[in-house]
Amino acid sequence: MTINLPVAAAPVIDEDPYSDASLLDPYPLFERMREAGPGVWLEKYGVPAFARFDACKDILDDYATFISGAGAGPKNLHHEPSWRPQGIMESDPPVHTAMRHAMAGVISPKGTRALRGQFQEFADELVEKVLDLREFDAVSDFAQVFPLRVFGDAVGIPREGRAENLLALGAMNFSTFGPDDERSKKFFRRGAGTNEWAMANTARERLAPGSLGAQIWDFADRGEITEAQAALLVRAMLSAGLDTTIFSIGNTLQCLARHPGEWAKVHANPKLARFAIDEAFRYESPFQSFYRTTSKPVSFHGIQLPAEAKVAVFVGAANRDPRHWGPDAGSYRIERQAGGHLGFGMGIHQCVGQPVSRLEMEVLFNTLAQRVKAIELTAEPVPFLHNTLRGWASLPVRLTPA
């Protein structure tokens, strides 16, 4: 919905946060957005946008006013058809409640702990392999390899075709959370056919017995969710424990390679790995932005919003807001208490797969910390330009064994 806000209500920003230049280095524009006011008006897209921590958190907490069922992107799915059936990320109560109950019942603390052994087994194997290489691409040889293997196995989908389909599917799916521009269309062209592959391979008969995916179908058998919702939830699992985890592994490695003093602390005390991971989630948020839709007229941080107004939520900017994080918000520092970051969302839509993603990364980085004395870049990383996700297409590194 296009709305006309008076300039006095929201300072106008005529820069494009989705341009190549902004995506390559979003933080100067994010700072200008935060400094302009509690919310700003993005002239190019005709939407209000929020970049300060308190405003973004308030939106995410107030799921009744700022709804998800109209889509996590700029299109209002109450009036425009979605490219695929809407899942847990783009639903509201009571539909969302039933789906989240099923997902949380499967990704429980007990269920997550049961995965540690198989995660650790492959982490040992993968770290041994990259130590033998010494120099490798930390994206294609490491960050992608680990979640595709361990989480794909945990969900129970066949191994064949994972890399060829799931990486392109994730980039295509999350591109709908931003503008429908040429960049988004490019990811849709690359992802052609991948959604069909995912739906076919998350069907009940394709899942390993006892797997997380099979357990979701148990909820359908008990009538707690529909069969259609079960299929969507298994597919959503792949995003919850795969896409953003891949980007987060790469982002964390990039942070630690550029800050060798921080890696030295982790190497000396591997228990600090989880703090290094949380700080990387804050410092280089894999999710940079998405949208919510107002369910009713609301006065929000001094800005009058009508019903059915799309609002852009820039969590990547909120996670570097000095008003919340202090004057060194633009620095990577593992001692920071970064656990309250918005990288996993907040409120009822907080990523339900977060425990699995955290376990994947903690196991992997704990293993690295015990085996690796130093991580250094051998060339400048190649950015992965995407309207929603922030990460690297290539990250050339060298490891020094402990």
C-alpha positions as CSV (number, residue, x, y, z in Angstrom):
1,M,0.0,0.0,0.0
2,T,1.4,3.4,-0.9
3,I,0.9,6.0,1.8
4,N,1.7,9.7,1.8
5,L,3.3,10.8,5.1
6,P,4.0,14.5,5.6
7,V,7.8,15.1,5.7
8,A,7.5,16.5,9.2
9,A,6.2,13.1,10.4
10,A,9.1,11.1,8.9
11,P,12.4,12.6,7.5
12,V,12.8,11.8,3.8
13,I,15.7,9.6,2.7
14,D,16.2,9.6,-1.0
15,E,19.1,7.1,-1.0
16,D,18.4,3.5,-2.0
17,P,19.3,0.9,0.7
18,Y,19.1,-1.8,-2.0
19,S,21.6,-0.4,-4.4
20,D,24.9,-2.1,-5.0
21,A,26.8,0.5,-3.1
22,S,24.5,0.3,-0.1
23,L,24.5,-3.5,0.0
24,L,28.3,-3.5,-0.3
25,D,28.6,-1.2,2.8
26,P,25.2,-0.5,4.3
27,Y,26.4,1.0,7.6
28,P,27.0,4.6,6.6
29,L,23.4,4.8,5.2
30,F,22.1,3.0,8.3
31,E,23.7,5.6,10.5
32,R,22.1,8.4,8.5
33,M,18.7,6.7,8.8
34,R,19.1,6.3,12.6
35,E,20.2,9.9,13.0
36,A,17.4,11.3,10.9
37,G,14.8,10.3,13.3
38,P,12.9,7.4,15.0
39,G,11.6,6.5,11.5
40,V,12.3,7.7,8.0
41,W,10.5,7.8,4.7
42,L,12.2,5.8,1.9
43,E,11.4,8.0,-1.1
44,K,12.3,5.5,-3.8
45,Y,9.9,2.8,-2.3
46,G,7.2,4.9,-0.8
47,V,7.4,3.2,2.6
48,P,8.3,4.2,6.2
49,A,11.4,2.5,7.5
50,F,12.8,2.0,11.0
51,A,16.5,1.5,11.8
52,R,16.8,2.3,15.5
53,F,16.9,-0.7,17.9
54,D,14.0,0.3,20.1
55,A,11.6,0.9,17.2
56,C,12.6,-2.3,15.4
57,K,12.2,-4.3,18.7
58,D,8.8,-2.7,19.3
59,I,7.6,-3.7,15.9
60,L,8.7,-7.3,16.3
61,D,7.2,-7.6,19.8
62,D,3.8,-6.2,18.7
63,Y,2.7,-9.0,16.4
64,A,-0.9,-8.0,16.6
65,T,-0.4,-4.5,15.2
66,F,2.5,-5.3,12.9
67,I,1.4,-8.5,11.3
68,S,3.3,-11.1,9.2
69,G,0.4,-12.7,7.4
70,A,0.5,-10.0,4.7
71,G,4.0,-11.0,3.8
72,A,7.6,-10.4,5.0
73,G,8.3,-8.4,1.8
74,P,6.9,-5.2,0.4
75,K,4.0,-6.9,-1.4
76,N,0.8,-7.1,0.5
77,L,-0.2,-10.8,0.3
78,H,-3.7,-10.0,1.5
79,H,-4.2,-8.4,-2.0
80,E,-1.5,-10.0,-4.1
81,P,-0.9,-13.7,-4.5
82,S,2.3,-15.2,-3.0
83,W,4.6,-17.1,-5.3
84,R,4.2,-20.2,-3.0
85,P,2.0,-21.2,-0.1
86,Q,2.6,-19.1,2.9
87,G,4.5,-20.8,5.8
88,I,5.2,-20.1,9.4
89,M,7.2,-16.9,8.7
90,E,4.3,-15.3,6.9
91,S,1.3,-16.3,9.1
92,D,-0.4,-14.9,12.1
93,P,-2.3,-16.5,15.1
94,P,-4.1,-18.8,15.3
95,V,-2.6,-20.5,12.2
96,H,0.9,-19.4,13.3
97,T,0.3,-20.7,16.9
98,A,-0.5,-24.3,15.8
99,M,2.5,-24.4,13.4
100,R,4.9,-22.9,15.9
101,H,3.7,-25.4,18.6
102,A,4.6,-28.2,16.3
103,M,8.0,-26.8,15.3
104,A,8.9,-26.1,19.0
105,G,7.7,-29.5,20.0
106,V,10.3,-31.0,17.6
107,I,13.1,-28.5,18.0
108,S,13.0,-28.9,21.8
109,P,16.0,-28.6,24.2
110,K,16.0,-32.4,24.5
111,G,15.7,-32.9,20.8
112,T,18.4,-30.4,20.0
113,R,20.8,-32.0,22.5
114,A,20.3,-35.3,20.8
115,L,21.9,-33.9,17.7
116,R,25.2,-32.9,19.3
117,G,26.9,-36.2,18.7
118,Q,26.3,-36.3,14.9
119,F,27.1,-32.6,14.6
120,Q,30.4,-33.2,16.5
121,E,31.3,-36.2,14.4
122,F,31.1,-34.3,11.1
123,A,32.7,-31.1,12.7
124,D,35.8,-33.2,13.6
125,E,35.9,-34.6,10.0
126,L,35.5,-31.2,8.3
127,V,38.0,-29.4,10.5
128,E,40.5,-32.1,9.9
129,K,40.0,-31.8,6.1
130,V,40.4,-28.0,6.0
131,L,43.5,-28.2,8.2
132,D,45.0,-30.6,5.7
133,L,44.3,-28.0,3.0
134,R,45.5,-25.1,5.1
135,E,44.2,-22.6,2.5
136,F,40.7,-22.9,1.2
137,D,37.5,-21.0,0.6
138,A,35.6,-20.7,3.9
139,V,32.3,-20.4,2.1
140,S,32.2,-23.2,-0.5
141,D,34.5,-25.5,1.4
142,F,33.3,-24.9,4.9
143,A,30.3,-22.7,5.7
144,Q,28.1,-24.4,3.1
145,V,29.4,-27.9,3.6
146,F,28.6,-28.2,7.3
147,P,24.9,-27.2,7.5
148,L,24.1,-28.9,4.3
149,R,25.4,-32.2,5.7
150,V,24.5,-32.1,9.4
151,F,21.2,-30.3,9.3
152,G,20.0,-32.0,6.1
153,D,20.6,-35.3,7.8
154,A,18.8,-34.1,11.0
155,V,15.8,-33.1,9.0
156,G,15.9,-36.4,7.2
157,I,16.0,-35.4,3.5
158,P,18.0,-37.3,0.9
159,R,21.6,-36.2,0.5
160,E,21.5,-36.2,-3.3
161,G,20.6,-32.8,-4.7
162,R,21.0,-30.7,-1.5
163,A,23.7,-28.3,-2.6
164,E,22.3,-28.0,-6.1
165,N,18.8,-27.0,-4.9
166,L,18.8,-25.7,-1.4
167,L,21.3,-22.9,-1.8
168,A,19.5,-21.5,-4.8
169,L,16.1,-22.0,-3.1
170,G,17.2,-20.0,0.0
171,A,18.5,-17.1,-2.0
172,M,15.3,-17.1,-4.1
173,N,13.0,-17.4,-1.1
174,F,14.6,-14.6,0.9
175,S,14.8,-12.3,-2.1
176,T,11.0,-11.8,-1.8
177,F,11.6,-10.0,1.5
178,G,13.0,-7.1,-0.5
179,P,12.0,-5.2,-3.6
180,D,11.0,-7.0,-6.8
181,D,13.9,-5.6,-8.7
182,E,16.4,-7.1,-11.2
183,R,18.5,-8.6,-8.4
184,S,15.4,-10.4,-7.1
185,K,14.5,-11.6,-10.6
186,K,18.0,-13.0,-11.0
187,F,17.7,-15.1,-7.9
188,F,14.3,-16.4,-9.2
189,R,15.8,-17.4,-12.5
190,R,18.6,-19.3,-10.7
191,G,16.1,-20.9,-8.3
192,A,13.8,-22.2,-11.0
193,G,12.6,-25.7,-10.0
194,T,14.2,-25.7,-6.6
195,N,11.0,-25.2,-4.6
196,E,9.5,-28.2,-6.4
197,W,12.5,-30.3,-5.5
198,A,12.2,-29.2,-1.8
199,M,8.5,-30.0,-1.6
200,A,9.0,-33.4,-3.2
201,N,11.9,-34.2,-0.8
202,T,10.2,-33.1,2.3
203,A,7.2,-35.3,1.7
204,R,6.6,-37.9,4.4
205,E,7.8,-40.9,2.3
206,R,11.2,-39.2,1.5
207,L,12.1,-38.5,5.1
208,A,14.3,-40.7,7.3
209,P,12.4,-42.5,10.1
210,G,12.8,-40.7,13.5
211,S,14.2,-37.5,11.8
212,L,13.1,-34.0,12.7
213,G,11.0,-33.9,9.5
214,A,9.3,-37.2,10.3
215,Q,8.5,-35.9,13.8
216,I,6.7,-32.9,12.2
217,W,4.5,-35.3,10.3
218,D,3.5,-37.0,13.6
219,F,1.8,-33.7,14.6
220,A,-0.3,-34.0,11.4
221,D,-1.2,-37.6,12.2
222,R,-2.5,-36.4,15.6
223,G,-4.6,-33.7,13.8
224,E,-2.7,-30.8,15.4
225,I,-1.7,-29.4,12.1
226,T,-2.8,-30.2,8.5
227,E,-0.8,-32.3,6.1
228,A,-0.2,-29.1,4.0
229,Q,1.2,-27.3,7.0
230,A,3.4,-30.3,7.8
231,A,5.0,-30.1,4.4
232,L,5.5,-26.4,4.7
233,L,7.0,-26.8,8.2
234,V,9.6,-29.4,7.1
235,R,10.5,-27.0,4.2
236,A,10.7,-24.1,6.7
237,M,13.1,-26.2,8.9
238,L,15.6,-26.2,6.0
239,S,15.6,-22.4,6.2
240,A,15.7,-22.2,10.0
241,G,18.8,-24.4,10.3
242,L,20.5,-23.9,6.9
243,D,20.4,-20.6,5.0
244,T,21.1,-18.1,7.7
245,T,23.4,-20.5,9.4
246,I,25.6,-20.7,6.3
247,F,25.8,-16.9,6.1
248,S,26.5,-16.7,9.8
249,I,29.3,-19.2,9.8
250,G,30.9,-17.2,7.0
251,N,30.3,-13.8,8.7
252,T,31.7,-15.1,12.0
253,L,34.9,-16.4,10.3
254,Q,35.3,-13.1,8.4
255,C,35.0,-11.2,11.7
256,L,37.5,-13.4,13.5
257,A,40.0,-13.3,10.6
258,R,39.8,-9.5,10.6
259,H,40.2,-9.4,14.3
260,P,43.0,-11.8,15.2
261,G,43.1,-10.6,18.8
262,E,39.5,-11.8,19.3
263,W,40.3,-15.2,17.7
264,A,43.2,-15.5,20.1
265,K,40.8,-15.2,23.0
266,V,38.6,-17.9,21.6
267,H,41.5,-20.2,20.9
268,A,42.7,-19.7,24.5
269,N,39.2,-20.4,25.8
270,P,36.9,-22.3,23.4
271,K,33.9,-21.6,25.7
272,L,34.0,-18.1,24.3
273,A,33.0,-19.3,20.9
274,R,29.3,-18.8,21.6
275,F,30.0,-15.1,22.5
276,A,32.0,-14.7,19.3
277,I,29.1,-16.1,17.3
278,D,26.5,-13.9,19.0
279,E,28.6,-10.8,18.4
280,A,28.9,-11.7,14.8
281,F,25.2,-12.1,14.5
282,R,24.9,-8.5,15.9
283,Y,27.8,-7.0,14.0
284,E,27.1,-8.6,10.6
285,S,23.5,-9.7,10.7
286,P,22.7,-12.3,8.1
287,F,19.2,-10.9,7.9
288,Q,19.4,-7.2,7.2
289,S,15.8,-6.2,6.6
290,F,12.2,-7.4,6.1
291,Y,8.7,-6.0,6.2
292,R,5.7,-6.0,8.5
293,T,2.1,-4.7,7.8
294,T,0.0,-2.6,10.1
295,S,-3.3,-4.3,11.0
296,K,-4.9,-0.9,12.1
297,P,-4.1,2.8,12.3
298,V,-1.3,3.4,14.8
299,S,0.8,6.3,16.1
300,F,4.3,4.7,16.3
301,H,7.3,6.6,17.6
302,G,5.6,9.9,16.5
303,I,4.7,8.7,13.0
304,Q,1.0,8.2,12.1
305,L,0.6,4.9,10.1
306,P,-2.7,3.9,8.5
307,A,-4.0,0.4,8.4
308,E,-2.4,-1.9,5.9
309,A,0.7,0.1,5.6
310,K,3.9,-1.8,4.8
311,V,6.8,-0.8,7.1
312,A,10.5,-1.8,6.5
313,V,12.4,-3.1,9.5
314,F,16.2,-2.8,9.2
315,V,17.5,-5.1,11.9
316,G,21.0,-4.9,10.5
317,A,20.9,-1.2,11.4
318,A,19.2,-1.8,14.8
319,N,22.0,-4.2,15.7
320,R,24.6,-1.4,15.4
321,D,22.5,1.3,17.1
322,P,24.8,3.1,19.6
323,R,21.7,4.1,21.5
324,H,21.4,0.5,22.6
325,W,24.9,-1.0,22.2
326,G,27.0,2.0,23.2
327,P,29.5,4.2,21.3
328,D,31.5,1.2,20.1
329,A,28.5,-0.4,18.4
330,G,30.5,-0.4,15.1
331,S,33.2,-2.6,16.6
332,Y,33.4,-6.4,16.9
333,R,34.1,-7.3,20.5
334,I,33.4,-10.8,21.8
335,E,33.1,-9.7,25.4
336,R,30.0,-7.6,24.6
337,Q,26.7,-9.0,25.9
338,A,25.2,-9.3,22.4
339,G,22.6,-11.9,23.3
340,G,19.7,-9.4,22.9
341,H,20.4,-8.8,19.2
342,L,17.6,-8.9,16.6
343,G,19.3,-11.3,14.2
344,F,16.9,-14.1,15.1
345,G,13.9,-11.8,15.3
346,M,11.9,-11.2,18.5
347,G,8.5,-12.0,19.9
348,I,6.3,-14.9,18.6
349,H,8.1,-14.8,15.3
350,Q,11.6,-15.2,16.8
351,C,13.3,-18.0,14.8
352,V,12.1,-21.2,16.2
353,G,15.1,-23.0,14.7
354,Q,17.5,-20.9,16.6
355,P,18.6,-23.6,19.0
356,V,19.7,-25.8,16.1
357,S,21.5,-23.0,14.4
358,R,23.3,-22.1,17.6
359,L,24.2,-25.8,18.2
360,E,25.6,-26.1,14.7
361,M,27.8,-23.1,15.0
362,E,28.9,-23.7,18.6
363,V,30.0,-27.2,17.8
364,L,31.9,-26.1,14.7
365,F,33.6,-23.1,16.2
366,N,34.5,-25.0,19.4
367,T,36.2,-27.6,17.3
368,L,38.0,-24.9,15.3
369,A,39.1,-23.2,18.5
370,Q,40.7,-26.3,19.8
371,R,42.6,-27.1,16.6
372,V,43.4,-23.8,15.0
373,K,45.8,-21.2,16.3
374,A,45.2,-18.5,13.7
375,I,42.8,-17.6,10.9
376,E,43.9,-15.1,8.3
377,L,42.5,-13.9,5.0
378,T,44.6,-14.7,1.9
379,A,42.6,-12.3,-0.4
380,E,39.7,-9.9,0.0
381,P,36.4,-11.6,0.5
382,V,33.8,-11.5,-2.4
383,P,30.5,-10.1,-1.1
384,F,27.2,-11.9,-1.8
385,L,24.9,-9.2,-3.0
386,H,21.3,-9.8,-1.9
387,N,18.5,-7.5,-1.0
388,T,17.8,-9.2,2.3
389,L,20.8,-11.4,3.3
390,R,24.3,-10.3,4.1
391,G,27.3,-12.6,3.7
392,W,30.1,-13.7,1.4
393,A,30.2,-15.5,-1.9
394,S,33.9,-16.3,-1.4
395,L,36.1,-16.1,1.7
396,P,39.7,-17.2,1.0
397,V,41.5,-18.1,4.3
398,R,44.5,-19.8,5.7
399,L,44.6,-21.7,9.0
400,T,47.5,-22.2,11.3
401,P,47.2,-25.4,13.3
402,A,47.5,-25.3,17.1
